[in-house]
Amino acid sequence: MTDLRSGTPLVEMRNISIAFGGIRAVDGVSLDLYAGEVVGLLGHNGAGKSTLIKCLSGAYQADSGEFWIEGKKAQITSPRDSRNLNIETIYQTLALADNLDAASNLFLGRELTTRFGFLDDASMEAETRRIMAQLNPNFKKFKEPVSALSGGQRQSVAIARAVYFNARILIMDEPTAALGVHETEMVADLIKELKNQGLGIFLISHDTREMMDLCDRVAVMKNGQLIGNERVEDVTEDDILSMIIMGKNPKKQQN
Amino acid sequence: MTDTTEASDASAETKSGQQDLGLIGKFLKGTEIDTRLLGMFGALALIWFGFHIYGAVFNGFGAMLTPRNLWNLSVQTSSIGIMATGMVLVIVTRHIDLSVGALLGVTGMTMGIVQVEILPQYLGLGHPLIWIVTATIGILMGMTIGAFHGWLIAYRGIPAFIVTLGGLLVWRGAAFLANNGKTISPVDSTFQLLGGGPYGTIGATGSWVVGIIVCIAIVWMMVSSRRSRQRHGFAQRPIWGELTVGGTSCALVIGSVLLVNSYPWPRGIVNQYAAANNITVPPEGLFISHGFAIPVLILVVVGVLMTILVKRTRFGRNVFAIGGNPEAAELAGINVKWMTMRIFMLMGSLAGLAAVVASARLNSATNALGLLDELYVIAAAVIGGTSLAGGIGTIYGAILGALVMQSLQSGMVLIGFDTSVQQIVVGSVLVLAVYLDNLYRKNVK
C-alpha cells in the first residue's frame, strides 16, 4: 500500500471554527486531504460535518482558521472563490434550480456563451448529453425541468455538475442518500474512478459500512469537534461507531 | 384543415408511439406551441367578440372590433405592457414591485418640468433635442430610484413588498410636490409623438416595411434554430409544424399591418395636414392611414430586447435560477444581491420609459399619472403566466396579459359600464385567472 499522505496536501484546514448564535457548530477542526485520497466525514446529525464542508465550499464563512489549497493560503468567502480553487461540491440538498432543465443546471453560473455573448444552449445541451452518457446512460429527460426528474436522475445532474468542470477537490455531502441500490453502486464506482484520476474527495455519509469500503481515511466529528482521524485499515467498524456515539477515540486510549 | 391532415400524415410516417396523443396533442407537440399561449389567445378572442356582439345586440353598434378601437387598444396597452415585461423579472425572482405606478408618476412629472420649464430656457422652445434629453432624464431617474429600492431590498434585507409599498406612497407624494399638484400641459411637440396620436404614427408605407422586416426576422429565427438543432443532432420540429407556426406568426403580423393601415386620420387632422403641406383635399376626402403608433413600436422593441435578455443571456438565465432556487443560485456562484439590485434598476428604467409614453399620450404631466398602474402591471404579468411562487414567466405572456387587461377595460368602456362595475370585473378576472392558472399547472404536472 503506497502512502498517499506525502507531499503537499490538496487541502489543509487549520483550526476552523464557526459559531451560530453561541453554538459552536465547528470548533477548532484541522483536517487535510491529499490527491487521490477519499476522506470520509462521519458523525451524528448536527455533529458539524456539513457545516465544516460548507466553510470549504464557501457557502459559510469560517469565523476563524485557515484554508491552504495546494500549498497556498486561500481566502474562501463565497462559493465563487471555492469554484475558482477547483473545489466542487455536491450538496445534500443537491442545490438544483427545479424550474430549469439539466443543461441549465449543469452550467449554472458558468454558462457557455457564443462569441456574441449570448447563451449557447445547443452546446450546453450537447455537452450535457455527452457527460450524462458517461455517468448515467439511462438519462433521457434533457428538455424537462429537473423538478420532473426522479431522485436518482436529479442526483446524477448534481454529480455531473461537480465532475464536469475538472475539479481537483470534490466534496460530496451524502451523495447516495436518495438513491437505490443500483445507483448507489454507480456512485461508488464513480468515486473510485475519480480517485484514480487523482482527485481528492471529502465524502459525508451515515453509512459506516459504505465508508469503510470507499474511504482511505475516516474523520469522526461530534459536537463540532474532531474526535478521530484514522486510516481505514487501522480501525474496525466498532471503533468508528464508538467514536460517533461516545465521542471517544479507542485508538488514542490504547496508546 | 390542411394542418390536421398534414399532422396525421407526419405521424403516420414517424409512427413513434404518438397514437395516444390524439389530433390536438399531435398538433401541439409538432408545433411546440405553449398551451397557455393558446389559452390567452382564446381569452382575447372571447373578450373581443363578446364585447363586439354585446355592443351590436344591445347598443345597436359593435364598436370593439373596429380598426379605430383596436388601434387605440394597441396604444393604451403600450405603457402597461412596457412595465409588465420588467415585472416578469421581478416576480420571477420572488419579489414584487408595488411602486411602478408612483414611479411613473414622479418621472412623468419630472420630465414635464424638464421639457416645459427648464430645457426651453437653454435650448429654445421646440428644439429638436428636447425630447431625447427629457426621455433620457426620465429613464435614468427611474433607474436611479429602482437602484435605491433594489439596494434596500438586496443589501439591507427589507422585503420588496415593504420597500415598494413605501415607495408607492413616497413617490406619489413626490409627484404632487414636484409641481404643487399643478398639471403641466402641453408637452414638447416632438416628445408628444412618442405617445401616438395621428402624427405619432409611421403611416402605411412605414407599417408595411416594419411588418415585412418582422416576418423576415421570424423566418430567419426559425431557420437558424433549425440549423442549430441539426448541427447538434437534436430532434427536429416536423416541417408541417414549422410551417404552421411560421405561417400563423407572419399572418398575424401582416393582419395587424392591414388593420392599422385601414384606420384613417380623422378629417380635421387631414385638413390641417393638407393645409400645412399645400395639398388640395378632394371633395370625397383623403384617406391617410395611421399605421403603427410609435408607442406600440416602442413596446415591440422592448418586448424583443427583454425576450433576448431573458432567453439568450446569462443575466436572464440567472434570473430564472434565482427564482427557482435562490440558495442554489448563490451556491452556483451567482451574486444574488447584485442581480436583485439590477433587476429593480431595470424595472425602474422601464417605468421611466412607460412614463415617457404615458405622458406623451396624454400630452400632459399630472400627479395622478399612472395611478393604480402597479396593479394592472402585476395583473398583466400574472395573467400572462408569471408565477408568484417564482421561477416561471414569459415576456410575451406579460405583454399579452396587458392586452387582455386593456381589452377588458376598453370593452367595458365601449358598452358603457360604470367605473365601479369595471373595477369589480377587473378584480374578479384577476383572481379567476390565477385560479385557472393553478388548475392548468396541476394538470400539466
Interface residues (C-beta under 8 A of the other chain):
Chain A: S57 A59 S78 P79 R80 R83 T89 Y91 T93 L94 A95 L96 A97 D98 N99 L100 S104 L108 G109 R110 E111 T113 G117 F118 L119 A122 S123 E125 A126 A148
Chain B: S228 R229 R231 H232 F234 I308 K311 R312 T313 R314 G316 R317 N318 F320 A321 G323 G324 N325 E327 A328 A329 E330 L331 A332 G333 I334 N335 G391 I392 K445
